[in-house]
């Protein structure tokens, strides 16, 4: 653990203020981490939905092309 500097000890509020500031900083960091995880989860879900749409669209496109080729070969 880092020792508080002279300013932290004798500045605004003394040693107790240093510890309280440290706790609030840790809580803020923890909150930022959880919100960034939520954002990452949302982005991951959106990417998965997008990938599924691309996969489905590709499948439909290939089936359409096969159908068009079959129509041309059967009409001859």
mmCIF file of the N, C-alpha and C atoms, coordinates in Angstrom:
data_MODEL
# 
_entry.id   MODEL 
# 
loop_
_atom_site.group_PDB 
_atom_site.id 
_atom_site.type_symbol 
_atom_site.label_atom_id 
_atom_site.label_alt_id 
_atom_site.label_comp_id 
_atom_site.label_asym_id 
_atom_site.label_entity_id 
_atom_site.label_seq_id 
_atom_site.pdbx_PDB_ins_code 
_atom_site.Cartn_x 
_atom_site.Cartn_y 
_atom_site.Cartn_z 
_atom_site.occupancy 
_atom_site.B_iso_or_equiv 
_atom_site.pdbx_formal_charge 
_atom_site.auth_seq_id 
_atom_site.auth_comp_id 
_atom_site.auth_asym_id 
_atom_site.auth_atom_id 
_atom_site.pdbx_PDB_model_num 
ATOM 1   N N  . UNK A 1 1  ? 0.847   -1.183  0.000   1.00 0.00 ? 1  UNK A N  1 
ATOM 2   C CA . UNK A 1 1  ? 0.000   0.000   0.000   1.00 0.00 ? 1  UNK A CA 1 
ATOM 3   C C  . UNK A 1 1  ? 0.884   1.235   0.000   1.00 0.00 ? 1  UNK A C  1 
ATOM 4   N N  . UNK A 1 2  ? 0.537   2.201   -0.820  1.00 0.00 ? 2  UNK A N  1 
ATOM 5   C CA . UNK A 1 2  ? 1.294   3.445   -0.868  1.00 0.00 ? 2  UNK A CA 1 
ATOM 6   C C  . UNK A 1 2  ? 0.960   4.292   0.353   1.00 0.00 ? 2  UNK A C  1 
ATOM 7   N N  . UNK A 1 3  ? 1.981   4.908   0.908   1.00 0.00 ? 3  UNK A N  1 
ATOM 8   C CA . UNK A 1 3  ? 1.769   5.802   2.040   1.00 0.00 ? 3  UNK A CA 1 
ATOM 9   C C  . UNK A 1 3  ? 1.246   7.131   1.524   1.00 0.00 ? 3  UNK A C  1 
ATOM 10  N N  . UNK A 1 4  ? 0.365   7.768   2.269   1.00 0.00 ? 4  UNK A N  1 
ATOM 11  C CA . UNK A 1 4  ? -0.150  9.070   1.840   1.00 0.00 ? 4  UNK A CA 1 
ATOM 12  C C  . UNK A 1 4  ? 0.942   10.129  1.889   1.00 0.00 ? 4  UNK A C  1 
ATOM 13  N N  . UNK A 1 5  ? 0.878   11.062  0.970   1.00 0.00 ? 5  UNK A N  1 
ATOM 14  C CA . UNK A 1 5  ? 1.872   12.142  0.956   1.00 0.00 ? 5  UNK A CA 1 
ATOM 15  C C  . UNK A 1 5  ? 1.572   13.125  2.089   1.00 0.00 ? 5  UNK A C  1 
ATOM 16  N N  . UNK A 1 6  ? 2.494   14.062  2.294   1.00 0.00 ? 6  UNK A N  1 
ATOM 17  C CA . UNK A 1 6  ? 2.305   15.067  3.344   1.00 0.00 ? 6  UNK A CA 1 
ATOM 18  C C  . UNK A 1 6  ? 1.029   15.853  3.077   1.00 0.00 ? 6  UNK A C  1 
ATOM 19  N N  . UNK A 1 7  ? 0.778   16.193  1.807   1.00 0.00 ? 7  UNK A N  1 
ATOM 20  C CA . UNK A 1 7  ? -0.408  16.979  1.469   1.00 0.00 ? 7  UNK A CA 1 
ATOM 21  C C  . UNK A 1 7  ? -1.679  16.176  1.736   1.00 0.00 ? 7  UNK A C  1 
ATOM 22  N N  . UNK A 1 8  ? -1.627  14.892  1.490   1.00 0.00 ? 8  UNK A N  1 
ATOM 23  C CA . UNK A 1 8  ? -2.795  14.061  1.756   1.00 0.00 ? 8  UNK A CA 1 
ATOM 24  C C  . UNK A 1 8  ? -3.079  13.966  3.250   1.00 0.00 ? 8  UNK A C  1 
ATOM 25  N N  . UNK A 1 9  ? -2.012  13.913  4.046   1.00 0.00 ? 9  UNK A N  1 
ATOM 26  C CA . UNK A 1 9  ? -2.191  13.789  5.492   1.00 0.00 ? 9  UNK A CA 1 
ATOM 27  C C  . UNK A 1 9  ? -2.692  15.082  6.121   1.00 0.00 ? 9  UNK A C  1 
ATOM 28  N N  . UNK A 1 10 ? -2.146  16.216  5.704   1.00 0.00 ? 10 UNK A N  1 
ATOM 29  C CA . UNK A 1 10 ? -2.408  17.468  6.388   1.00 0.00 ? 10 UNK A CA 1 
ATOM 30  C C  . UNK A 1 10 ? -3.266  18.420  5.583   1.00 0.00 ? 10 UNK A C  1 
ATOM 31  N N  . UNK A 1 11 ? -3.601  18.040  4.366   1.00 0.00 ? 11 UNK A N  1 
ATOM 32  C CA . UNK A 1 11 ? -4.437  18.904  3.544   1.00 0.00 ? 11 UNK A CA 1 
ATOM 33  C C  . UNK A 1 11 ? -5.896  18.813  3.968   1.00 0.00 ? 11 UNK A C  1 
ATOM 34  N N  . UNK A 1 12 ? -6.762  18.889  3.050   1.00 0.00 ? 12 UNK A N  1 
ATOM 35  C CA . UNK A 1 12 ? -8.200  18.938  3.319   1.00 0.00 ? 12 UNK A CA 1 
ATOM 36  C C  . UNK A 1 12 ? -8.696  17.704  4.063   1.00 0.00 ? 12 UNK A C  1 
ATOM 37  N N  . UNK A 1 13 ? -8.836  17.791  5.361   1.00 0.00 ? 13 UNK A N  1 
ATOM 38  C CA . UNK A 1 13 ? -9.453  16.736  6.131   1.00 0.00 ? 13 UNK A CA 1 
ATOM 39  C C  . UNK A 1 13 ? -8.509  15.754  6.788   1.00 0.00 ? 13 UNK A C  1 
ATOM 40  N N  . UNK A 1 14 ? -7.242  15.756  6.495   1.00 0.00 ? 14 UNK A N  1 
ATOM 41  C CA . UNK A 1 14 ? -6.296  14.878  7.152   1.00 0.00 ? 14 UNK A CA 1 
ATOM 42  C C  . UNK A 1 14 ? -6.299  13.461  6.593   1.00 0.00 ? 14 UNK A C  1 
ATOM 43  N N  . UNK A 1 15 ? -5.795  12.529  7.402   1.00 0.00 ? 15 UNK A N  1 
ATOM 44  C CA . UNK A 1 15 ? -5.614  11.148  6.964   1.00 0.00 ? 15 UNK A CA 1 
ATOM 45  C C  . UNK A 1 15 ? -6.946  10.489  6.636   1.00 0.00 ? 15 UNK A C  1 
ATOM 46  N N  . UNK A 1 16 ? -7.975  10.728  7.390   1.00 0.00 ? 16 UNK A N  1 
ATOM 47  C CA . UNK A 1 16 ? -9.281  10.129  7.133   1.00 0.00 ? 16 UNK A CA 1 
ATOM 48  C C  . UNK A 1 16 ? -9.828  10.503  5.765   1.00 0.00 ? 16 UNK A C  1 
ATOM 49  N N  . UNK A 1 17 ? -9.559  11.721  5.343   1.00 0.00 ? 17 UNK A N  1 
ATOM 50  C CA . UNK A 1 17 ? -10.034 12.168  4.035   1.00 0.00 ? 17 UNK A CA 1 
ATOM 51  C C  . UNK A 1 17 ? -9.302  11.415  2.928   1.00 0.00 ? 17 UNK A C  1 
ATOM 52  N N  . UNK A 1 18 ? -8.027  11.118  3.169   1.00 0.00 ? 18 UNK A N  1 
ATOM 53  C CA . UNK A 1 18 ? -7.254  10.361  2.182   1.00 0.00 ? 18 UNK A CA 1 
ATOM 54  C C  . UNK A 1 18 ? -7.869  8.984   1.977   1.00 0.00 ? 18 UNK A C  1 
ATOM 55  N N  . UNK A 1 19 ? -8.195  8.313   3.057   1.00 0.00 ? 19 UNK A N  1 
ATOM 56  C CA . UNK A 1 19 ? -8.773  6.970   2.969   1.00 0.00 ? 19 UNK A CA 1 
ATOM 57  C C  . UNK A 1 19 ? -10.147 7.017   2.306   1.00 0.00 ? 19 UNK A C  1 
ATOM 58  N N  . UNK A 1 20 ? -10.967 8.007   2.650   1.00 0.00 ? 20 UNK A N  1 
ATOM 59  C CA . UNK A 1 20 ? -12.303 8.116   2.062   1.00 0.00 ? 20 UNK A CA 1 
ATOM 60  C C  . UNK A 1 20 ? -12.192 8.387   0.568   1.00 0.00 ? 20 UNK A C  1 
ATOM 61  N N  . UNK A 1 21 ? -11.256 9.228   0.199   1.00 0.00 ? 21 UNK A N  1 
ATOM 62  C CA . UNK A 1 21 ? -11.056 9.518   -1.227  1.00 0.00 ? 21 UNK A CA 1 
ATOM 63  C C  . UNK A 1 21 ? -10.598 8.293   -1.976  1.00 0.00 ? 21 UNK A C  1 
ATOM 64  N N  . UNK A 1 22 ? -9.789  7.484   -1.348  1.00 0.00 ? 22 UNK A N  1 
ATOM 65  C CA . UNK A 1 22 ? -9.291  6.264   -1.967  1.00 0.00 ? 22 UNK A CA 1 
ATOM 66  C C  . UNK A 1 22 ? -10.441 5.290   -2.189  1.00 0.00 ? 22 UNK A C  1 
ATOM 67  N N  . UNK A 1 23 ? -11.314 5.141   -1.186  1.00 0.00 ? 23 UNK A N  1 
ATOM 68  C CA . UNK A 1 23 ? -12.453 4.232   -1.303  1.00 0.00 ? 23 UNK A CA 1 
ATOM 69  C C  . UNK A 1 23 ? -13.406 4.684   -2.407  1.00 0.00 ? 23 UNK A C  1 
ATOM 70  N N  . UNK A 1 24 ? -13.671 5.975   -2.457  1.00 0.00 ? 24 UNK A N  1 
ATOM 71  C CA . UNK A 1 24 ? -14.597 6.464   -3.479  1.00 0.00 ? 24 UNK A CA 1 
ATOM 72  C C  . UNK A 1 24 ? -13.994 6.291   -4.880  1.00 0.00 ? 24 UNK A C  1 
ATOM 73  N N  . UNK A 1 25 ? -12.672 6.439   -4.986  1.00 0.00 ? 25 UNK A N  1 
ATOM 74  C CA . UNK A 1 25 ? -12.012 6.226   -6.278  1.00 0.00 ? 25 UNK A CA 1 
ATOM 75  C C  . UNK A 1 25 ? -12.126 4.768   -6.698  1.00 0.00 ? 25 UNK A C  1 
ATOM 76  N N  . UNK A 1 26 ? -11.935 3.859   -5.742  1.00 0.00 ? 26 UNK A N  1 
ATOM 77  C CA . UNK A 1 26 ? -12.063 2.435   -6.051  1.00 0.00 ? 26 UNK A CA 1 
ATOM 78  C C  . UNK A 1 26 ? -13.483 2.092   -6.465  1.00 0.00 ? 26 UNK A C  1 
ATOM 79  N N  . UNK A 1 27 ? -14.464 2.667   -5.789  1.00 0.00 ? 27 UNK A N  1 
ATOM 80  C CA . UNK A 1 27 ? -15.863 2.426   -6.140  1.00 0.00 ? 27 UNK A CA 1 
ATOM 81  C C  . UNK A 1 27 ? -16.165 2.979   -7.525  1.00 0.00 ? 27 UNK A C  1 
ATOM 82  N N  . UNK A 1 28 ? -15.614 4.152   -7.827  1.00 0.00 ? 28 UNK A N  1 
ATOM 83  C CA . UNK A 1 28 ? -15.825 4.755   -9.139  1.00 0.00 ? 28 UNK A CA 1 
ATOM 84  C C  . UNK A 1 28 ? -15.201 3.887   -10.229 1.00 0.00 ? 28 UNK A C  1 
ATOM 85  N N  . UNK A 1 29 ? -13.984 3.383   -9.986  1.00 0.00 ? 29 UNK A N  1 
ATOM 86  C CA . UNK A 1 29 ? -13.325 2.493   -10.947 1.00 0.00 ? 29 UNK A CA 1 
ATOM 87  C C  . UNK A 1 29 ? -14.143 1.223   -11.153 1.00 0.00 ? 29 UNK A C  1 
ATOM 88  N N  . UNK A 1 30 ? -14.669 0.690   -10.041 1.00 0.00 ? 30 UNK A N  1 
ATOM 89  C CA . UNK A 1 30 ? -15.478 -0.525  -10.111 1.00 0.00 ? 30 UNK A CA 1 
ATOM 90  C C  . UNK A 1 30 ? -16.750 -0.272  -10.920 1.00 0.00 ? 30 UNK A C  1 
ATOM 91  N N  . UNK A 1 31 ? -17.358 0.889   -10.715 1.00 0.00 ? 31 UNK A N  1 
ATOM 92  C CA . UNK A 1 31 ? -18.569 1.248   -11.460 1.00 0.00 ? 31 UNK A CA 1 
ATOM 93  C C  . UNK A 1 31 ? -18.246 1.404   -12.945 1.00 0.00 ? 31 UNK A C  1 
ATOM 94  N N  . UNK A 1 32 ? -17.119 2.026   -13.266 1.00 0.00 ? 32 UNK A N  1 
ATOM 95  C CA . UNK A 1 32 ? -16.714 2.186   -14.654 1.00 0.00 ? 32 UNK A CA 1 
ATOM 96  C C  . UNK A 1 32 ? -16.457 0.832   -15.305 1.00 0.00 ? 32 UNK A C  1 
ATOM 97  N N  . UNK A 1 33 ? -15.848 -0.086  -14.569 1.00 0.00 ? 33 UNK A N  1 
ATOM 98  C CA . UNK A 1 33 ? -15.582 -1.416  -15.103 1.00 0.00 ? 33 UNK A CA 1 
ATOM 99  C C  . UNK A 1 33 ? -16.881 -2.147  -15.401 1.00 0.00 ? 33 UNK A C  1 
ATOM 100 N N  . UNK A 1 34 ? -17.853 -2.054  -14.498 1.00 0.00 ? 34 UNK A N  1 
ATOM 101 C CA . UNK A 1 34 ? -19.111 -2.765  -14.722 1.00 0.00 ? 34 UNK A CA 1 
ATOM 102 C C  . UNK A 1 34 ? -19.884 -2.137  -15.880 1.00 0.00 ? 34 UNK A C  1 
ATOM 103 N N  . UNK A 1 35 ? -19.843 -0.826  -16.013 1.00 0.00 ? 35 UNK A N  1 
ATOM 104 C CA . UNK A 1 35 ? -20.548 -0.191  -17.128 1.00 0.00 ? 35 UNK A CA 1 
ATOM 105 C C  . UNK A 1 35 ? -19.852 -0.503  -18.451 1.00 0.00 ? 35 UNK A C  1 
ATOM 106 N N  . UNK A 1 36 ? -18.528 -0.593  -18.434 1.00 0.00 ? 36 UNK A N  1 
ATOM 107 C CA . UNK A 1 36 ? -17.831 -0.943  -19.673 1.00 0.00 ? 36 UNK A CA 1 
ATOM 108 C C  . UNK A 1 36 ? -18.084 -2.404  -20.030 1.00 0.00 ? 36 UNK A C  1 
ATOM 109 N N  . UNK A 1 37 ? -18.243 -3.264  -19.029 1.00 0.00 ? 37 UNK A N  1 
ATOM 110 C CA . UNK A 1 37 ? -18.579 -4.662  -19.297 1.00 0.00 ? 37 UNK A CA 1 
ATOM 111 C C  . UNK A 1 37 ? -19.969 -4.761  -19.903 1.00 0.00 ? 37 UNK A C  1 
ATOM 112 N N  . UNK A 1 38 ? -20.909 -3.955  -19.401 1.00 0.00 ? 38 UNK A N  1 
ATOM 113 C CA . UNK A 1 38 ? -22.263 -3.952  -19.954 1.00 0.00 ? 38 UNK A CA 1 
ATOM 114 C C  . UNK A 1 38 ? -22.231 -3.493  -21.404 1.00 0.00 ? 38 UNK A C  1 
ATOM 115 N N  . UNK A 1 39 ? -21.429 -2.470  -21.672 1.00 0.00 ? 39 UNK A N  1 
ATOM 116 C CA . UNK A 1 39 ? -21.305 -1.972  -23.046 1.00 0.00 ? 39 UNK A CA 1 
ATOM 117 C C  . UNK A 1 39 ? -20.694 -3.039  -23.946 1.00 0.00 ? 39 UNK A C  1 
ATOM 118 N N  . UNK A 1 40 ? -19.693 -3.761  -23.413 1.00 0.00 ? 40 UNK A N  1 
ATOM 119 C CA . UNK A 1 40 ? -19.072 -4.819  -24.208 1.00 0.00 ? 40 UNK A CA 1 
ATOM 120 C C  . UNK A 1 40 ? -20.052 -5.948  -24.471 1.00 0.00 ? 40 UNK A C  1 
ATOM 121 N N  . UNK A 1 41 ? -20.872 -6.277  -23.457 1.00 0.00 ? 41 UNK A N  1 
ATOM 122 C CA . UNK A 1 41 ? -21.872 -7.330  -23.638 1.00 0.00 ? 41 UNK A CA 1 
ATOM 123 C C  . UNK A 1 41 ? -22.887 -6.927  -24.698 1.00 0.00 ? 41 UNK A C  1 
ATOM 124 N N  . UNK A 1 42 ? -23.303 -5.659  -24.669 1.00 0.00 ? 42 UNK A N  1 
ATOM 125 C CA . UNK A 1 42 ? -24.259 -5.169  -25.668 1.00 0.00 ? 42 UNK A CA 1 
ATOM 126 C C  . UNK A 1 42 ? -23.637 -5.201  -27.060 1.00 0.00 ? 42 UNK A C  1 
ATOM 127 N N  . UNK A 1 43 ? -22.391 -4.791  -27.157 1.00 0.00 ? 43 UNK A N  1 
ATOM 128 C CA . UNK A 1 43 ? -21.707 -4.788  -28.458 1.00 0.00 ? 43 UNK A CA 1 
ATOM 129 C C  . UNK A 1 43 ? -21.538 -6.211  -28.979 1.00 0.00 ? 43 UNK A C  1 
ATOM 130 N N  . UNK A 1 44 ? -21.219 -7.120  -28.079 1.00 0.00 ? 44 UNK A N  1 
ATOM 131 C CA . UNK A 1 44 ? -21.049 -8.519  -28.473 1.00 0.00 ? 44 UNK A CA 1 
ATOM 132 C C  . UNK A 1 44 ? -22.373 -9.090  -28.967 1.00 0.00 ? 44 UNK A C  1 
ATOM 133 N N  . UNK A 1 45 ? -23.457 -8.782  -28.259 1.00 0.00 ? 45 UNK A N  1 
ATOM 134 C CA . UNK A 1 45 ? -24.773 -9.264  -28.670 1.00 0.00 ? 45 UNK A CA 1 
ATOM 135 C C  . UNK A 1 45 ? -25.159 -8.681  -30.025 1.00 0.00 ? 45 UNK A C  1 
ATOM 136 N N  . UNK A 1 46 ? -24.886 -7.401  -30.221 1.00 0.00 ? 46 UNK A N  1 
ATOM 137 C CA . UNK A 1 46 ? -25.205 -6.764  -31.501 1.00 0.00 ? 46 UNK A CA 1 
ATOM 138 C C  . UNK A 1 46 ? -24.387 -7.371  -32.634 1.00 0.00 ? 46 UNK A C  1 
ATOM 139 N N  . UNK A 1 47 ? -23.130 -7.659  -32.366 1.00 0.00 ? 47 UNK A N  1 
ATOM 140 C CA . UNK A 1 47 ? -22.271 -8.280  -33.385 1.00 0.00 ? 47 UNK A CA 1 
ATOM 141 C C  . UNK A 1 47 ? -22.768 -9.676  -33.732 1.00 0.00 ? 47 UNK A C  1 
ATOM 142 N N  . UNK A 1 48 ? -23.217 -10.416 -32.737 1.00 0.00 ? 48 UNK A N  1 
ATOM 143 C CA . UNK A 1 48 ? -23.723 -11.765 -32.992 1.00 0.00 ? 48 UNK A CA 1 
ATOM 144 C C  . UNK A 1 48 ? -25.009 -11.713 -33.815 1.00 0.00 ? 48 UNK A C  1 
ATOM 145 N N  . UNK A 1 49 ? -25.890 -10.766 -33.502 1.00 0.00 ? 49 UNK A N  1 
ATOM 146 C CA . UNK A 1 49 ? -27.126 -10.620 -34.271 1.00 0.00 ? 49 UNK A CA 1 
ATOM 147 C C  . UNK A 1 49 ? -26.790 -10.219 -35.707 1.00 0.00 ? 49 UNK A C  1 
ATOM 148 N N  . UNK A 1 50 ? -25.855 -9.306  -35.866 1.00 0.00 ? 50 UNK A N  1 
ATOM 149 C CA . UNK A 1 50 ? -25.442 -8.889  -37.202 1.00 0.00 ? 50 UNK A CA 1 
ATOM 150 C C  . UNK A 1 50 ? -24.845 -10.036 -37.996 1.00 0.00 ? 50 UNK A C  1 
ATOM 151 N N  . UNK A 1 51 ? -24.013 -10.833 -37.353 1.00 0.00 ? 51 UNK A N  1 
ATOM 152 C CA . UNK A 1 51 ? -23.401 -11.978 -38.031 1.00 0.00 ? 51 UNK A CA 1 
ATOM 153 C C  . UNK A 1 51 ? -24.465 -12.991 -38.449 1.00 0.00 ? 51 UNK A C  1 
ATOM 154 N N  . UNK A 1 52 ? -25.460 -13.203 -37.595 1.00 0.00 ? 52 UNK A N  1 
ATOM 155 C CA . UNK A 1 52 ? -26.540 -14.129 -37.915 1.00 0.00 ? 52 UNK A CA 1 
ATOM 156 C C  . UNK A 1 52 ? -27.351 -13.617 -39.108 1.00 0.00 ? 52 UNK A C  1 
ATOM 157 N N  . UNK A 1 53 ? -27.595 -12.313 -39.157 1.00 0.00 ? 53 UNK A N  1 
ATOM 158 C CA . UNK A 1 53 ? -28.318 -11.736 -40.287 1.00 0.00 ? 53 UNK A CA 1 
ATOM 159 C C  . UNK A 1 53 ? -27.532 -11.896 -41.584 1.00 0.00 ? 53 UNK A C  1 
ATOM 160 N N  . UNK A 1 54 ? -26.233 -11.700 -41.524 1.00 0.00 ? 54 UNK A N  1 
ATOM 161 C CA . UNK A 1 54 ? -25.391 -11.874 -42.715 1.00 0.00 ? 54 UNK A CA 1 
ATOM 162 C C  . UNK A 1 54 ? -25.432 -13.331 -43.168 1.00 0.00 ? 54 UNK A C  1 
ATOM 163 N N  . UNK A 1 55 ? -25.323 -14.236 -42.210 1.00 0.00 ? 55 UNK A N  1 
ATOM 164 C CA . UNK A 1 55 ? -25.352 -15.667 -42.528 1.00 0.00 ? 55 UNK A CA 1 
ATOM 165 C C  . UNK A 1 55 ? -26.683 -16.038 -43.187 1.00 0.00 ? 55 UNK A C  1 
ATOM 166 N N  . UNK A 1 56 ? -27.790 -15.577 -42.619 1.00 0.00 ? 56 UNK A N  1 
ATOM 167 C CA . UNK A 1 56 ? -29.111 -15.878 -43.182 1.00 0.00 ? 56 UNK A CA 1 
ATOM 168 C C  . UNK A 1 56 ? -29.278 -15.251 -44.565 1.00 0.00 ? 56 UNK A C  1 
ATOM 169 N N  . UNK A 1 57 ? -28.834 -14.025 -44.713 1.00 0.00 ? 57 UNK A N  1 
ATOM 170 C CA . UNK A 1 57 ? -28.929 -13.345 -46.003 1.00 0.00 ? 57 UNK A CA 1 
ATOM 171 C C  . UNK A 1 57 ? -28.119 -14.053 -47.075 1.00 0.00 ? 57 UNK A C  1 
ATOM 172 N N  . UNK A 1 58 ? -26.945 -14.500 -46.713 1.00 0.00 ? 58 UNK A N  1 
ATOM 173 C CA . UNK A 1 58 ? -26.094 -15.235 -47.653 1.00 0.00 ? 58 UNK A CA 1 
ATOM 174 C C  . UNK A 1 58 ? -26.765 -16.536 -48.066 1.00 0.00 ? 58 UNK A C  1 
ATOM 175 N N  . UNK A 1 59 ? -27.330 -17.229 -47.098 1.00 0.00 ? 59 UNK A N  1 
ATOM 176 C CA . UNK A 1 59 ? -28.012 -18.497 -47.378 1.00 0.00 ? 59 UNK A CA 1 
ATOM 177 C C  . UNK A 1 59 ? -29.187 -18.279 -48.333 1.00 0.00 ? 59 UNK A C  1 
ATOM 178 N N  . UNK A 1 60 ? -29.986 -17.259 -48.069 1.00 0.00 ? 60 UNK A N  1 
ATOM 179 C CA . UNK A 1 60 ? -31.134 -16.950 -48.931 1.00 0.00 ? 60 UNK A CA 1 
ATOM 180 C C  . UNK A 1 60 ? -30.647 -16.576 -50.330 1.00 0.00 ? 60 UNK A C  1 
ATOM 181 N N  . UNK A 1 61 ? -29.573 -15.811 -50.412 1.00 0.00 ? 61 UNK A N  1 
ATOM 182 C CA . UNK A 1 61 ? -29.024 -15.405 -51.711 1.00 0.00 ? 61 UNK A CA 1 
ATOM 183 C C  . UNK A 1 61 ? -28.530 -16.590 -52.519 1.00 0.00 ? 61 UNK A C  1 
ATOM 184 N N  . UNK A 1 62 ? -27.851 -17.513 -51.868 1.00 0.00 ? 62 UNK A N  1 
ATOM 185 C CA . UNK A 1 62 ? -27.344 -18.694 -52.570 1.00 0.00 ? 62 UNK A CA 1 
ATOM 186 C C  . UNK A 1 62 ? -28.500 -19.559 -53.061 1.00 0.00 ? 62 UNK A C  1 
ATOM 187 N N  . UNK A 1 63 ? -29.518 -19.727 -52.220 1.00 0.00 ? 63 UNK A N  1 
ATOM 188 C CA . UNK A 1 63 ? -30.697 -20.509 -52.638 1.00 0.00 ? 63 UNK A CA 1 
ATOM 189 C C  . UNK A 1 63 ? -31.384 -19.853 -53.841 1.00 0.00 ? 63 UNK A C  1 
ATOM 190 N N  . UNK A 1 64 ? -31.473 -18.527 -53.839 1.00 0.00 ? 64 UNK A N  1 
ATOM 191 C CA . UNK A 1 64 ? -32.104 -17.810 -54.948 1.00 0.00 ? 64 UNK A CA 1 
ATOM 192 C C  . UNK A 1 64 ? -31.310 -18.038 -56.243 1.00 0.00 ? 64 UNK A C  1 
ATOM 193 N N  . UNK A 1 65 ? -29.987 -17.963 -56.145 1.00 0.00 ? 65 UNK A N  1 
ATOM 194 C CA . UNK A 1 65 ? -29.132 -18.175 -57.321 1.00 0.00 ? 65 UNK A CA 1 
ATOM 195 C C  . UNK A 1 65 ? -29.305 -19.604 -57.838 1.00 0.00 ? 65 UNK A C  1 
ATOM 196 N N  . UNK A 1 66 ? -29.328 -20.585 -56.936 1.00 0.00 ? 66 UNK A N  1 
ATOM 197 C CA . UNK A 1 66 ? -29.527 -21.976 -57.351 1.00 0.00 ? 66 UNK A CA 1 
ATOM 198 C C  . UNK A 1 66 ? -30.867 -22.132 -58.066 1.00 0.00 ? 66 UNK A C  1 
ATOM 199 N N  . UNK A 1 67 ? -31.908 -21.509 -57.522 1.00 0.00 ? 67 UNK A N  1 
ATOM 200 C CA . UNK A 1 67 ? -33.234 -21.592 -58.134 1.00 0.00 ? 67 UNK A CA 1 
ATOM 201 C C  . UNK A 1 67 ? -33.213 -20.971 -59.527 1.00 0.00 ? 67 UNK A C  1 
ATOM 202 N N  . UNK A 1 68 ? -32.551 -19.841 -59.667 1.00 0.00 ? 68 UNK A N  1 
ATOM 203 C CA . UNK A 1 68 ? -32.483 -19.179 -60.971 1.00 0.00 ? 68 UNK A CA 1 
ATOM 204 C C  . UNK A 1 68 ? -31.729 -20.043 -61.976 1.00 0.00 ? 68 UNK A C  1 
ATOM 205 N N  . UNK A 1 69 ? -30.655 -20.667 -61.547 1.00 0.00 ? 69 UNK A N  1 
ATOM 206 C CA . UNK A 1 69 ? -29.876 -21.537 -62.441 1.00 0.00 ? 69 UNK A CA 1 
ATOM 207 C C  . UNK A 1 69 ? -30.696 -22.766 -62.835 1.00 0.00 ? 69 UNK A C  1 
ATOM 208 N N  . UNK A 1 70 ? -31.455 -23.323 -61.905 1.00 0.00 ? 70 UNK A N  1 
ATOM 209 C CA . UNK A 1 70 ? -32.282 -24.492 -62.203 1.00 0.00 ? 70 UNK A CA 1 
ATOM 210 C C  . UNK A 1 70 ? -33.400 -24.137 -63.188 1.00 0.00 ? 70 UNK A C  1 
ATOM 211 N N  . UNK A 1 71 ? -33.968 -22.959 -63.040 1.00 0.00 ? 71 UNK A N  1 
ATOM 212 C CA . UNK A 1 71 ? -35.026 -22.532 -63.951 1.00 0.00 ? 71 UNK A CA 1 
ATOM 213 C C  . UNK A 1 71 ? -34.494 -22.415 -65.377 1.00 0.00 ? 71 UNK A C  1 
ATOM 214 N N  . UNK A 1 72 ? -33.288 -21.851 -65.529 1.00 0.00 ? 72 UNK A N  1 
ATOM 215 C CA . UNK A 1 72 ? -32.693 -21.687 -66.845 1.00 0.00 ? 72 UNK A CA 1 
ATOM 216 C C  . UNK A 1 72 ? -32.372 -23.028 -67.475 1.00 0.00 ? 72 UNK A C  1 
ATOM 217 N N  . UNK A 1 73 ? -31.843 -23.965 -66.685 1.00 0.00 ? 73 UNK A N  1 
ATOM 218 C CA . UNK A 1 73 ? -31.455 -25.267 -67.246 1.00 0.00 ? 73 UNK A CA 1 
ATOM 219 C C  . UNK A 1 73 ? -32.681 -26.128 -67.518 1.00 0.00 ? 73 UNK A C  1 
ATOM 220 N N  . UNK A 1 74 ? -33.766 -25.984 -66.779 1.00 0.00 ? 74 UNK A N  1 
ATOM 221 C CA . UNK A 1 74 ? -34.951 -26.789 -67.025 1.00 0.00 ? 74 UNK A CA 1 
ATOM 222 C C  . UNK A 1 74 ? -35.789 -26.249 -68.165 1.00 0.00 ? 74 UNK A C  1 
ATOM 223 N N  . UNK A 1 75 ? -35.673 -24.962 -68.494 1.00 0.00 ? 75 UNK A N  1 
ATOM 224 C CA . UNK A 1 75 ? -36.480 -24.382 -69.586 1.00 0.00 ? 75 UNK A CA 1 
ATOM 225 C C  . UNK A 1 75 ? -35.884 -24.667 -70.946 1.00 0.00 ? 75 UNK A C  1 
ATOM 226 N N  . UNK A 1 76 ? -34.648 -25.125 -71.031 1.00 0.00 ? 76 UNK A N  1 
ATOM 227 C CA . UNK A 1 76 ? -34.004 -25.414 -72.324 1.00 0.00 ? 76 UNK A CA 1 
ATOM 228 C C  . UNK A 1 76 ? -34.452 -26.711 -72.899 1.00 0.00 ? 76 UNK A C  1 
# 
